Amino acid sequence: MTDRLDEQPLAGVLKSIVEECPHPARLIELYYWSGEHELADVMRQYIALSPEVRAALHAFLMLVK
């Protein structure tokens, strides 16, 4: 029964996100990428970088693109 109670607030949050999303295509893309389990780890590590290191990494990735 606890799982069902936990699902109700989650369903409300998800409904809100979908209804209020100004960019539905990005939401669909996020859903698609959420299936890539390793991506969440990479994104957490990227977000933890300092702005300077993040900018340097971005510059490098654009250079090798």
MIVOGU-610340 format. One record per residue: x, y, z of N, C-alpha, C in turn; residue in one letter. Coordinates in steps of 0.001 Angstrom, whole numbers, padded with zeros to 6 digits, m for minus. Each point is the difference from the previous one (the first is absolute). Layout:
BEGIN
ATOM, X, Y, Z, X, Y, Z, X, Y, Z, A .
...
END
This chain:
BEGIN
ATOM, 000826, m001194, 000000, m000826, 001194, 000000, 000871, 001259, 000000, M .
ATOM, 001139, m000067, 000663, 000884, 001162, 000064, 000459, 000415, m001401, T .
ATOM, 000295, m001006, m000844, 000446, 000322, m001357, m001057, 000798, m000752, D .
ATOM, m001250, m000360, 000158, m001077, 000710, m000694, m000095, 001434, 000495, R .
ATOM, 000191, 000226, 001282, m000054, 001361, 000535, 001168, 000824, m000522, L .
ATOM, 001169, m000631, m000129, 001174, 000692, m000532, m000187, 000328, m001476, D .
ATOM, m000713, m000842, m000729, m000199, 000207, m001429, m000915, 001189, m000270, E .
ATOM, m000959, 000260, 000875, m000945, 001092, m000238, 000695, 001361, m000049, Q .
ATOM, 000817, 000357, 000985, 000701, 001289, m000108, 000937, 000050, m001214, P .
ATOM, 000667, m001106, m000284, 000895, m000049, m001144, m000779, 000224, m001299, L .
ATOM, m001145, m000630, m000109, m000828, 000172, m001194, m000420, 001461, m000146, A .
ATOM, m000302, 000663, 001109, m000371, 001414, m000041, 001152, 000874, m000462, G .
ATOM, 001178, m000302, 000483, 001191, 000763, m000402, 000270, m000204, m001489, V .
ATOM, m000062, m001238, m000448, 000237, m000284, m001414, m001056, 000669, m000885, L .
ATOM, m001239, m000037, 000429, m001075, 000650, m000762, 000264, 001499, m000097, K .
ATOM, 000418, 000609, 001088, 000327, 001426, 000012, 001128, 000323, m000966, S .
ATOM, 001033, m000804, 000044, 001157, 000223, m000874, m000426, m000061, m001461, I .
ATOM, m000778, m001015, m000347, m000436, m000168, m001390, m000907, 001145, m000427, V .
ATOM, m000936, 000376, 000846, m000954, 001053, m000354, 000643, 001376, m000101, E .
ATOM, 001022, 000252, 000815, 000594, 001333, 000053, 001294, 000134, m000790, E .
ATOM, 000430, m001070, m000625, 001267, 000024, m000740, m000113, 000910, m001224, C .
ATOM, 000857, 001041, m000076, m000051, 000888, m001157, 000652, m000601, m001250, P .
ATOM, 000753, m001096, 000163, 000712, m000618, m001123, m000264, m001510, m000004, H .
ATOM, m001151, m000440, m000504, m000323, m001433, 000017, 001052, m000877, m000678, P .
ATOM, 000624, 000498, m001047, 001020, m000798, m000688, 001169, m000302, 000928, A .
ATOM, 000371, 000961, 000822, 001100, m000229, 000953, m000409, m001027, 001058, R .
ATOM, m001254, 000046, 000383, m000500, m000956, 000983, 000054, m001416, m000569, L .
ATOM, m000375, m000148, m001240, 000068, m001314, m000653, 001449, m000449, m000129, I .
ATOM, 000881, 000928, m000346, 001421, m000335, m000103, 000551, m000424, 001359, E .
ATOM, m000393, 000689, 001055, 000434, m000362, 001352, m000480, m001400, 000358, L .
ATOM, m001240, m000303, m000356, m000539, m001336, 000255, 000822, m001050, m000756, Y .
ATOM, 000319, 000300, m001245, 000798, m000925, m000805, 001359, m000254, 000658, Y .
ATOM, 000686, 001070, 000378, 001326, m000133, 000593, m000036, m000628, 001378, W .
ATOM, m001137, 000081, 000686, m000083, m000595, 001339, 000156, m001516, m000051, S .
ATOM, m000191, m000579, m001171, 000203, m001440, m000164, 001465, m000395, m000056, G .
ATOM, 000874, 000966, m000176, 001441, m000252, m000037, 000552, 000127, 001418, E .
ATOM, 000184, m001118, 000675, 000362, 000016, 001417, 001329, 000689, 000291, H .
ATOM, 000970, m000184, m000867, 001317, 000603, 000229, m000042, 001513, m000169, E .
ATOM, m000954, 000495, m000759, m000071, 001433, m000258, m000250, 000792, 001287, L .
ATOM, m000815, m000523, 000897, m000277, 000700, 001258, 001293, 000200, 000794, A .
ATOM, 000850, m001018, 000030, 001278, 000117, 000714, 000890, 001058, m000652, D .
ATOM, 000049, m000005, m001313, 000819, 000981, m000723, m000521, 001411, 000276, V .
ATOM, m001306, 000179, m000048, m000579, 001326, 000227, 000254, 000476, 001433, M .
ATOM, m000103, m000885, 000969, 000290, 000383, 001395, 001446, 000474, 000132, R .
ATOM, 000911, m000713, m000633, 001407, 000383, 000065, 000237, 001329, m000723, Q .
ATOM, m000660, 000196, m001125, 000137, 001242, m000759, m000523, 001185, 000807, Y .
ATOM, m001143, m000167, 000612, m000600, 001086, 000787, 000867, 000347, 001211, I .
ATOM, 000706, m000976, 000525, 000858, 000232, 001167, 001281, 000761, m000352, A .
ATOM, 000316, 000111, m001286, 001209, 000722, m000408, m000150, 001498, 000283, L .
ATOM, 001118, 000639, 000233, m000021, 001458, 000168, m000347, 000630, m001344, S .
ATOM, m000531, 001217, m000003, m000335, 000657, m001268, 001199, 000116, m000951, P .
ATOM, 001182, 000223, 000554, 001198, 000127, m000832, 000333, m001322, m000693, E .
ATOM, m000035, m001079, 000762, 000310, m001319, m000564, m001080, m000398, m001004, V .
ATOM, m001248, 000298, 000319, m001096, m000297, m000919, 000190, 000752, m001331, R .
ATOM, 000409, 001264, 000078, 000235, 000794, m001211, 001166, m000573, m000807, A .
ATOM, 001050, m000422, 000681, 001147, m000595, m000691, m000400, m001314, m000669, A .
ATOM, m000782, m000810, 000676, m000464, m001265, m000576, m000893, 000274, m001215, L .
ATOM, m000867, 000975, 000132, m000876, 000350, m001117, 000825, 000459, m001208, H .
ATOM, 000988, 000843, 000242, 000860, 000485, m001073, 000725, m001162, m000676, A .
ATOM, 000505, m000932, 000803, 000679, m001168, m000546, m000936, m000835, m000858, F .
ATOM, m001201, m000261, 000509, m000958, m000816, m000740, m000418, 000674, m001311, L .
ATOM, m000118, 001311, 000011, m000344, 000710, m001233, 001166, m000035, m001004, M .
ATOM, 001215, m000014, 000527, 001187, m000067, m000847, 000103, m001354, m000705, L .
ATOM, m000290, m001066, 000717, 000133, m001343, m000584, m001270, m000441, m000732, V .
ATOM, m001012, 000807, 000052, m001261, m000313, m000672, 000238, m000127, m001447, K .
END
